[in-house]
Amino acid sequence: MKPTTLALVLSIAVGASCFVSTRSDKLTCNTQADCDSTRVCEMGYCVVDKDACPSDCNGGCDASGTCMITGQGGDDITCPAGKHCDITCHGSDCNDIDCSGAASCTINCVGDSACNNVTCGAADCTVTCTGTSACNNVTCGNQNTGQKAGRCHVSCTGTDGCGDVTCTNACDCVIDGCT
């Protein structure tokens, strides 16, 4: 065989090997319990589930795929990109809440200082702030980039239930009980 022909045959063989799928014993399963939450047990292997509930959804996902998040320990919360989220914070459970990459968010801040800063970005948001300073600041749309705001409905009750509420597109922003 000529050296150029041999080189051509070897390069084709090496290139074709890139398309071979190898299986890992680490991904074998007998039941769904053998797989982590982002994978499903299919034909004896844990494979990526494009519809899996992200781990950020500490309350799981409901039947429609809405990500359920319950604030804990004053942590920041980010709704996974492209997801619909239902976020609940009691007392001082949540710090900053970021829904800027979300499809939509329903946020319930219940109790004194339940949430710090809430950012909706382009997502449609329904934000309810109930309690003394339940929400520090609520921002619909990205003020720095002029990004179009989603529809925002902010409802505040209690002493200073909300701090500042800012919307880039005031026509799509309804504010109840905020001053």
C-alpha positions in Angstrom: 0.0 0.0 0.0 1.3 3.4 -0.9 2.2 5.8 2.0 -0.4 8.3 0.9 -3.1 5.6 0.6 -2.2 4.3 4.1 -2.3 7.8 5.5 -5.8 8.3 4.0 -7.1 5.0 5.4 -5.7 5.8 8.8 -7.2 9.3 8.9 -10.6 7.9 7.9 -10.5 5.3 10.6 -9.4 7.8 13.2 -12.1 10.3 12.1 -14.8 7.5 12.2 -13.8 6.6 15.7 -15.0 10.0 16.9 -18.5 8.9 16.1 -18.4 5.7 18.1 -20.3 5.9 21.4 -18.7 4.2 24.3 -20.7 3.3 27.4 -19.5 3.8 30.9 -20.1 1.3 33.7 -20.5 4.3 36.0 -23.8 5.1 34.1 -25.4 1.6 34.3 -28.8 1.4 36.1 -31.5 -1.1 36.9 -34.0 1.4 38.2 -34.5 5.2 38.1 -33.1 5.4 41.7 -29.6 4.4 40.3 -29.5 7.7 38.3 -29.0 11.3 39.5 -31.9 13.8 39.0 -30.7 15.0 35.6 -30.7 11.5 34.0 -33.2 8.8 33.4 -32.7 5.0 33.4 -33.2 3.9 29.8 -32.1 0.5 28.4 -29.8 -0.1 31.4 -28.0 3.2 31.3 -28.5 6.6 33.0 -28.9 9.0 30.0 -29.4 12.8 30.1 -33.0 13.8 30.4 -33.6 17.1 28.6 -36.8 17.6 30.5 -35.2 16.8 33.9 -36.0 19.1 36.9 -32.9 21.1 37.6 -31.2 20.6 41.0 -31.9 24.3 41.8 -35.6 23.4 42.1 -35.3 22.2 45.7 -39.1 21.6 45.8 -39.0 19.6 42.6 -41.0 20.4 39.5 -44.8 20.1 39.2 -46.6 18.3 36.4 -46.3 21.3 34.0 -42.6 21.5 34.6 -42.7 24.6 36.8 -39.6 24.7 39.1 -40.6 25.0 42.8 -38.0 26.7 45.0 -38.3 27.3 48.7 -35.8 29.8 50.2 -33.5 28.5 52.9 -30.9 30.1 55.1 -30.8 33.5 53.5 -29.2 32.2 50.2 -29.4 33.8 46.8 -31.9 32.2 44.5 -31.7 32.0 40.7 -34.5 30.6 38.6 -32.8 28.2 36.0 -32.7 29.8 32.5 -35.8 29.3 30.4 -37.8 27.7 33.3 -41.0 28.8 34.9 -40.4 29.2 38.6 -42.5 29.4 41.7 -40.4 30.8 44.5 -41.5 31.1 48.2 -39.5 32.8 51.0 -40.6 33.1 54.6 -39.0 35.3 57.2 -35.4 36.0 56.1 -35.1 32.8 54.0 -34.0 34.5 50.8 -31.3 37.1 49.9 -31.3 38.1 46.3 -33.7 36.5 43.8 -32.7 36.5 40.1 -35.3 35.6 37.4 -33.5 37.5 34.6 -33.0 34.3 32.5 -36.3 32.7 33.4 -39.4 32.2 31.3 -41.5 33.5 34.2 -41.5 33.8 37.9 -44.1 33.8 40.7 -42.3 35.1 43.8 -43.9 35.2 47.3 -42.0 37.0 50.0 -43.9 36.5 53.2 -42.7 37.9 56.5 -40.3 40.6 57.7 -37.3 41.0 55.4 -38.2 37.8 53.5 -36.4 38.8 50.3 -33.7 41.3 49.5 -33.4 42.3 45.9 -35.7 40.8 43.3 -34.7 41.0 39.6 -37.1 39.9 36.9 -35.2 41.0 33.8 -37.2 40.1 30.7 -39.2 37.4 32.5 -42.9 37.9 33.3 -43.1 38.2 37.1 -45.7 38.2 39.8 -44.2 39.4 43.0 -46.1 39.5 46.3 -44.4 41.1 49.3 -46.2 40.7 52.6 -44.7 41.9 55.8 -42.4 44.6 57.1 -39.8 45.3 54.4 -40.7 42.0 52.9 -39.0 43.0 49.6 -36.1 45.4 49.5 -36.0 46.3 45.8 -37.9 44.9 42.8 -36.5 45.5 39.3 -38.4 44.5 36.1 -36.1 44.6 33.0 -32.4 45.3 33.1 -31.8 48.9 33.8 -28.3 48.9 32.5 -28.9 47.3 29.1 -32.4 48.7 28.4 -33.6 45.1 27.9 -37.3 44.9 27.4 -39.1 44.1 30.6 -41.5 41.3 30.9 -45.0 42.0 32.4 -44.6 42.6 36.1 -47.3 42.7 38.8 -45.9 43.7 42.1 -48.2 43.7 45.2 -47.0 45.0 48.5 -48.7 44.9 51.9 -47.3 45.7 55.4 -45.1 48.5 56.6 -42.7 49.3 53.8 -43.7 46.0 52.2 -41.5 47.0 49.2 -38.5 49.2 48.8 -38.0 50.7 45.4 -39.9 49.2 42.4 -38.3 49.9 39.0 -39.7 49.0 35.6 -38.0 49.6 32.2 -41.4 49.4 30.5 -44.0 51.1 32.8 -46.9 50.1 30.5 -46.3 46.4 31.4 -45.9 47.1 35.2 -48.7 47.0 37.7 -47.8 48.1 41.2 -50.3 47.6 44.1 -49.6 49.1 47.5 -46.2 50.5 46.7 -45.1 54.0 47.2 
